[in-house]
Amino acid sequence: MSSPRPFVGRTAIAALGVALAALVVAACGTIGAFLDLQEALEGEGFSDVSVNLGSGDGLAISGRAPSSLDRTEAENRAAEIAWTEFPRRFDTLTVELNGGSRAFDRQELEAQFGPRPAGLDDKELEDDVRNISVGLIIALVAGAVLCLGLIILVVVLVRRSGRKKRERFAAAYPGYGQAGGYPPPGGGYGGPPPAAPPQQPPGWG
C-alpha cells in the first residue's frame, strides 16, 4: 500500500495555500478600499466613521457629521466623497449620520455629482465578496481533505506497526499462528525446576 503522505502533503496543503492566497488578495483589496474611504471622510471632519458592505451590491457608511454641517449637507458630502473616491462599483449607498439614515441609488448619485472618475468602476464590490466566499469554500474543502488524509495516515501507521509486531513474534516462535503451533510454555522461558523426591527417614524401606 502506498503511503498517503504525498497526497496529504501536496494536494491538501496546496489547496489550502490557494485558498489562503485568494482570501488574502480579496480581503486586502476590500479592506484597503474601506480604509481609504474612511480616512477621506475623517479628513473632511466626520468622526466615528465605519465603512461596510451594504445589502446586495451596496455600500454603507455610518458615523457622526461635522458640526459645521447640518445632517442633509453632511449626508450629501459623505455621498459625494464615496462616489468620487471609492475604487469599487456599487449600486446603492446608505449613509447613517447622527442617528438618521438616507439611501442613494446610482442614478441619484450620478445626477447629483456627475459621472464617476475614470477607473473607479473597473472593479465591482461584489467581485471581492465572491472571491472571499470562494476562498472560504476552498479552505473548508481543503481542511476536510487534510483531516481525512491525516486519519488515513494514522490508520496506515497503526496497521503497519501491528503487522511488524506480528512478524517479529512469528520470527521468534516459528509455527505460531498455524494449526497446532503455539509458543512454548511460559512465553518462551524455561519452566520451574522439577521438585526433588521426598526424603525417607532412616530405617524406612
Residue, then its C-alpha position, 0 to 999 in steps of 0.5 A: m500500500s502506498s503511503p498517503r503522505p504525498f497526497v496529504g502533503r501536496t494536494a491538501i496543503a496546496a489547496l489550502g495555500v490557494a485558498l489562503a492566497a485568494l482570501v488574502v488578495a480579496a480581503c486586502g483589496t476590500i479592506g484597503a478600499f474601506l480604509d481609504l474611504q474612511e480616512a477621506l471622510e475623517g479628513e473632511g471632519f466626520s468622526d466615528v466613521s465605519v465603512n461596510l458592505g451594504s445589502g446586495d451590491g451596496l455600500a454603507i457608511s455610518g458615523r457622526a457629521p461635522s458640526s459645521l454641517d447640518r445632517t442633509e449637507a453632511e449626508n450629501r458630502a459623505a455621498e459625494i466623497a464615496w462616489t468620487e473616491f471609492p475604487r469599487r462599483f456599487d449600486t446603492l449607498t446608505v449613509e447613517l449620520n447622527g442617528g438618521s439614515r438616507a439611501f442613494d441609488r446610482q442614478e441619484l448619485e450620478a445626477q447629483f455629482g456627475p459621472r464617476p472618475a475614470g477607473l473607479d468602476d473597473k472593479e465591482l464590490e461584489d467581485d471581492v465578496r465572491n472571491i472571499s466566499v470562494g476562498l472560504i469554500i476552498a479552505l473548508v474543502a481543503g481542511a476536510v481533505l487534510c483531516l481525512g488524509l491525516i486519519i488515513l495516515v494514522v490508520v496506515l501507521v497503526r496497521r503497519s506497526g501491528r503487522k511488524k509486531r506480528e512478524r517479529f513474534a512469528a520470527a521468534y516462535p516459528g509455527y505460531g499462528q498455524a494449526g497446532g503451533y503455539p509458543p512454548p510454555g511460559g512465553g518462551y522461558g524455561g519452566p520451574p525446576p522439577a521438585a526433588p523426591p521426598q526424603q525417607p527417614p532412616g530405617w524406612g524401606 
